[in-house]
Amino acid sequence: MRKYFGTDGIRGRANGVITPELALKVGQAAGLVFQRGDHRHRVVIGKDTRLSGYMIETALVAGFTSVGMDVMLLGPMPTPAVAMLTPSMRADLGVMISASHNPFEDNGIKLFGPDGFKLNDDVERAIEALIDGELHKKLAGPRDLGRAKRIESVHARYIEFAKRTLPRNVTLDGLRVVVDCANGAAYRVAPETLWELGAEVIAIGVDPDGFNINHDVGSTAPAALAAKVRELRADIGIALDGDADRVLIVDEKGQSVDGDQLMAVVARSWKDDDRLTQPGIVATIMSNLGLERFLGGIGLGLARTAVGDRYVLEHMREHGYNLGGEQSGHIIMSDYATTGDGLVAALQLLSVVKRQERPVSEVCHCFDPLPQILKNVRYRSGAPLQQDAVVTAIAHGRERLGETGRVVIRPSGTEPVIRVMAEGDDRSLVTEVVDDIVDAVAKAAA
């Protein structure tokens, strides 16, 4: 168990969980862990558009410089851009200040190693041990303190990187694209990338004020995007989340397309082009059974992992896959990136749309998803999943669904919530199973 790190870095309420004191210690501890070799050590820091980003950024700078690391400040940038720039700029460590799709009151700290990959559990435990240790005894001397400076050219570098993920002969000429940047980290780079590739771009969610990130916009609130697509008769809508590592697509009819359908599109395309490094893809336990059946129908397999894009990526690296992701829209294409990249995933879809010359609604309808019901149960403390009544309810639900369905129960890694999901061919039965388990969990958590 880890004390500070969850499934995606350290996350919580700004000035509640994520305080300047904690950020300072994270900077000091992470800086010490990644001071390997006798060169001048460097860290890059990006952030999204939350008001609390200023506070956390400043505290991190103090932490890193106090242990002798130089800091390069990127300003508002997508998480995948920070992951890409960390090795590109020969940094020892990358940091993204973001709480992803959470409201502005929350914030978080994500860390990347010198290879641009998220840290594994062992490294996070080593950082946690230092956070709770005697950091004041490990500070740099007055002559060895680090320096900090802002880097102005990084937006152009990321835009060029994203554009190069498309074949040279592919442009977006003739496409009308609505892009929703969630008033978040991609509010500059995403519209410009799409425009430079030739699309007619209508951008929404590009007026961040420190408070409006993810508020009624972005991948977790696609209604505004869907309305704009229908209003303007656009060919596609692209919704990013606050740090742009996930994407949700809206087709020309205003209908949402989730990560499972996107993975199906790309998997089939890459299979046809002989680009898959393994005969299948990697997804989490939350991906729909319809995806698994579709892949099986075209000769591909589906390897499942725990929820969290880091676990998807770890499995991909260990077993040689180059495509994976989550139903929520984290799509990882290791040929291009070391983490989920919402913009790059959207560009891959657009390349298929251009090549097939078919509407997005047709390209993205690879399978009919099985009825899938997900409900959350909030709890204050304790371990409700260990209660006998809950264990019995879960076992009974799995027995009722049999081999034609699934039950997935998991505690959230970012909030005190237990997620209850079931899917199967019979929607009524799935609903009954979920409601019975939710009722048992709620009583145990009361």
N, C-alpha and C positions, 0 to 999 in steps of 0.2 A: 504494500500500500504506500502511496505517496501523499505527503501532507499538503503540498501546494499545487502540484501539477495535476490536471485532469486529463481528459482524452485529447485536448487540443491546447496545451499550454496552461498558463495560469489565468483564471478568469473569475470575475466577480464584480460587485458593485464598486464603482469608483469612490475612493475615500471611505470605503467600508471594508471590503476585502483587499482591493488594489489601492494601497496607500503609498504615499511617497517613501515612507520608511521601508516598505516591502520592495518597491521598485529599486531603491538604492541598494538594498542587500542582494537582490537578484543580479543587478549589474556587477557588484563586487564578486559574488560567488561564481557567476558564469564566466566573468573575466578571468578569474583565477583558474578555473577548470580548463579554459581554452588557451592558456598561455603555454604553448608547447613550442620548444625551439628557442633560439636566441635572436630571432628577428624582431622588428618592431611590430607589435600586435595591434590589429585593427578590428573594429566592429562597425557594421552598417546598421542603422536604425531607421525603419519606416513606420508609418502610422496611418490610421484612417482619419476621419474628420470629426471625431468626438471632441467636445470641449476639454475633457479630462486628458486628452492626449498631450497637451502642453505640459501639464503637471508631471505626468509619468515619464515623458521624454526627458525632461530636465533632471528628474531624479535618477534615471538610468545613466544619463551622461555623467552625473556626479559619481555614481557607483563605478562605472567603467574607468573613468579617468583616474579615480583614486587608487586603482590597482595597476595603473600604468598602461592602459589601453587607449589608443587613439580612436576617436569616434567620427564617423562620417554620417551626417544627418541627411536623409533623403526626402523628408517631408511626406505629404500624403501620397502613398503609393500602394498598389495592390499587394496582397501577401505573396502571390507568385512572382511578382517583380522583385521583392526582397530576396526570395529564395534564389532567383536567377542571378541577381547582382552580387550576392555574397561570394560565390566563387569567381565570378567575372571580375570583381574588384579586388580579388586576392585577400579577402577578409577572413579572419579566423572565426568569425561568428556573425550571424545575422539576427536581427530582432524586429518583430512586427508588433506594434502596439495596436491591438484591435480586439473587440469582442464579437467579430464576425456579424452574424445576423441579429444579435441582441439589441435591445433599445439603447439609447445614448447614455443612460445612467450607468450601464455596465462598461467595463473595459477589460483588457487582458494583455498578456505578454506571451508571444510565441517566439521560440528560439530555433535557429537553424545552424547546423554545423558548417564547417568550411567547405563541404561538398554540396551545400544547398539543401540537404535533407533535414527533416525534423529530427530532434534528438530521440534516442531510444530511452527506455525506462531506466537503464543503469546510469546513463549520464545525468538524467533528471534527478535520480536519487543522490548522486554525488553533489549536484548543485544544492539540493535541499539540505544535505548534511552540513555544507558550508554556511548556508543561510542561518541555520540554527547554531552555528559554531561561533568562535571568537574571531570574527572578521577583522576587528580592529588591530589584531596582531599581525595581519598579513598585508597591510597597506603599503603602497609604494613610498619611497623617500621623496623629498621635495624636488630633486633633480629628475626623478623617474616618472613623474605624473604624466598622464596622457593629455592630448590636445583634442579639440572638437572643431569641426567645420561643416558647413552646409555644402552639399553637392547639387549643382544646378542642372546638370545635363542628363539626369537619369530618366526623365520622362521620354525623351527622344530615344534613348537606348532601349527602353522597354517596348516602345511602339515599333521600332525596327525589328526587334526580336519577334514580336507577335506577327508581324507581316510576313516574316520569313518562314513561318510554319505552314504557309500556303504554297503550293507549287507555283513556279514563276508564271505559268501560262493562265493562272486562275485570277480573275478580278471579280469584284462585286458590282460591276457595271450593270445598270438596269434594275437593281434591287432597291426597294424602299424599305429601310430598316428603322424601327423604333427601338432605341436602347434606353433602358432604365438603369441608372447607376446607383440607385438607392441613396443618393446624397452622400455617397461614401468615397472610398479610396480611388475608384476608377473614374471619377467624374470628369477628369481631363483626358486620360489616355484612351479610354474605350471609344468615345465618339470620334476622336481624331484618327484612331487606327482604322475604323470602319470607313471614314470619309476618304482617307488616303488610298484605301483599296478600291475606291470607285463607287461606293454605295451612296444613295441619297439618305442622309441621316437625320432623324428627328430624335433629339435627346431630351429625356425627362429625368428627374432625380439628379440634377447636376447643379444644384444651388445649396450646397451645405452651409449651415450656420452654426454648427457645433451641437445642435439639439435634434435635428430632423433626420439623422441617419436612420435608415430602415423604417421611418415613420410613414405608413401607408404607401410605401414604394418598395421596389426591390423584389428579390426572388421569393421572399416570404409574404409579399402582399401584391400579387400580380394584377389585381383588378384595374388599377389605373393604366397599366400597360395594355391590358386587353382592350380597354375602352378606346385608348389612343390608336391601337392597331385597326380596330373596326372603323373608327372615325375617319382615319386617313387612308383606309384601304391599303395598308402596308402589306408587304410580303411576309414579314416576320417581326416578332418582338423579342428582344433579348433582355432578360432581367438578371442583373448581378446582385450579389449581397453586399454588405457593408465593406468587406475587404476583398471582394471580387475573386474569391477562390471557388465559388460555386455559381451555377447558372440555371435559370429556368427559361424555357422557350415558350412563346405564344405563337401559334400558327396564324395564318391569314384570316381564319374564322374567329380568332380571339380565344381559342381553346388552349389550355396549358399543356405542355409536354414536359414530363419529369425526367430525371436522370436515367431511369431504367430504359426509356425509349431512346434517349440520346446514345446510351451505350450500345443498344441494339443496332442503331443506324451505323455508328462508327465501326462496330465489330463486323457487321456484314460487309461494309465498304472495304475495310482493311483485309478481311479474308479474301475478297475478290481480287484485291491488289497484291495478295501474298505478303502483307506487311505485318501480320501477327507473328510474334516470336514464339508463341505457344498456341495450341489449338483451343483457345478459350480466353476468358477474361476473369477478372477478380471483382467481386462485389461483396456487400455485407449481408448479414442475416436479414436485413430489412428489405432487400430487393424482392420484387414481386415474383411469384412462381411463374407467371406468364413469361417473364424474361428468360428464366431457366428453360422453359419448354421451347421458346422460340430458338434459343441458341442450340439446343439439342437437335432441333429440326434442320439446322443448317450445318450440323456436324461439329459444333463447338460446345465446350463445357463451361460450367460456371463454378468457380471456387469461391466459397463464402468465408468471411472473416467476422470478427467482432465489429461493432459499430465504431466508426472513426476512420477518416481517410488515412491516418498514419498506419493503421493496421492493414488496410488495403495495400498501401505502398510497401510495407514490410513484406507482405506475402508476395507481391509482384517482384520485389528485388530478390527474395530468397529462391523463388521458383522460375524466374526468367520470363515473366509476363510483361508486356508493354502497354496493356490497356486495362483499366479498372476504374472503379468509382462507387458512388453512392446514389441511392434513389433521390436524395436531396439535391443533387446537382454537382457534387464534387466529382469531376471527371479527371482522372490522372492519365496522362499520355506521356510515358517516360521517355519516348523518343524526343520530346521537346522540353519537359519540365520535371522538377523533382517534387511537385505538389499539385493539388488541384488548381486549374486555371480556367476560370469561367469564360474569359474572352477567347482564349485559344480553343476551348471546346466548341464555342459558338462558331468560330471560323471553320473548324473542321466540318460542322454540320452544313454551313453555307457552301463549302466546296462541293459537298454531295448534291445539294440542291441545284447548284449551277451546272454540275456535270449531267445530272439526270433531267434537268429542265422540267421538273415537276413541282407542284405546290408543296409547301412545307407540311401541310396537313397529310398529304399522301406519303411523303418521304418518311415522316416521323411516326406513322401508324404501322409499326412492325408487328404488334401483337395486341390482343385484347387483354388488359390486366385482369387478374382474378380479383374478386371482391376482397378488399383488404381494409380492415378496421383497426384504427390506432386510437387509444385513449390514454390519457395521463392521470395518474393519481398522486396528488401532492401529500407529503408526509413531513412531520416535524423531526422525528428522531426514531431510533430503534431499527429493527430489522423485520419489517412486516412480511417479507418474502420467506422468512424462516418459520412463520407461524403454521401450525398443522392445517388449519382451515384453508389457508392460501395454497399450501402444497397440494392439498387434496383437490381444490378447485382447478388448479393448473393441470394436474394429472387427468382429471375428468374431462376437461376441455380438449386435451390432446387425444384422448380416447374417442371422443365424439367425432372429431374431424378425421381421424384415421390417417390413411396414406394420401388422401386427396387434399390435405390442408396442413397448415403449420400454426403453431403458437410460439410467439417470441416474447419473453418477459425480460426486461432489463432496467436497472436503475440508470437514470441520466448521469452522464459524467460531468455536467455543468450546473445542475440545480437539484434540489431535493424532490425529485419526481421519479415515480416508477412508470415506465411505459409498457402498456399492454397491447400487443398486436397479434392479430390472427388473420388468416386468409384461407380461402378455399373456394370451391366451385359454387357452394350454396350460401348466398349472402345472408339469408335469415339465420342459418345455423351459425355462421361466423359471428354475427351480431350477438346472438344469444351467448355464445362462448365467451366473447369479450366482456359482455355485461356481467356475467356470472363471476368472472375472475376479478373484474374491477370492483364489484360489490364486496368480494371477500377481502381484497387488499385494503379497501377503504375502511372496512370494519376493523381490520388488524392494525391500521395506522391511526385510528381514532384515539 
